[in-house]
């Protein structure tokens, strides 16, 4: 069996990597295709995954339209040479369109609910896999599973945090630290949405500095006064850093959900509502703020809570006991899918 996995985001590399490792052991041939966006290519290299670069990531409406057709064109010719039996992705329009052109099966994971993209790939999908909490109904191609994307790579069966991350961070193991995540707000699903302004970002840093070390992960360029807090570790080490953090505060849904699965106290600030985030909030694994009202007060409350990490560990263990191993689910689903 030969599969092309098209990825649009660093988190998608993590989503599929354990599936790929297992299927390669079964002599399946798998090729990633990816845009040069953030640290996506760095992760593919770090995990020694076979890939083809579809080109740079473009922002703005005109850039996105141009890159869509450019990447469809490039993926088409890569496919002619590789001859895949199937395509997998997290809601990739190029993979959907090329699979249709070549009359191959296409399986999509979905968790953002971004209808701008879904409308473009859904007509060509043979299966769309979502968590049970996902409210939209995609009809006969819709398959729900009891889990989250992040469980596919952060389940204890696949991930155990490495304490050597403290060496990369340049701090002692007994030093509490906090991770802030700022996004660029340039994705198509970010249009009309919002999070933290610069003044509040600075306020967060000043508050957290009183309780430990502060590290910032940011998609956009940071102002000079915040650059010294920028985290500088290999991208494949980020989950180790998130696991040992005292608290995560950020605008990015992927990292917020990752921290919830890792059992790290999480405060998520984004005006967009996502079903996975809502369910994780019900488990008590994160607090979601659609605006900044009450945000500082909640952070101060968490900072003053004794044994905070242990409380989150118990909540995380309860959540995992009620969810499936998502990688095992994907392996079984693809193996039994009729090509």
Secondary structure, DSSP 8 states (H G I E B T S, - for coil): -EEEEEESSHHHHHHHHHHHHHHHHTT-EEEEEEEE-TTHHHHHHHTT--EEEEEE---SHHHHHHHHHHHHHHHHHHHHHH--SEEEEES-HHHHHHHHHTT-EEEEE--S--HHHHHHHGGG-SEEEEETT-----GGGEEEESS-TTHHHHSTTT----TTHHHHHTS-TT--EEEEEE--S-SGGGTT-----HHHHHHHHHHHHTTSEEEEEESS---HHHHTTB--S-GGGHHHHHHH-SEEEES-HHHHHHHHHHT--EEEE-SS--HHHHHHHHTTSEEEESSSTTHHHHHHHHHT-TTHHHHHHHHHHHHHHTS--HHHHHHHHHHTS--
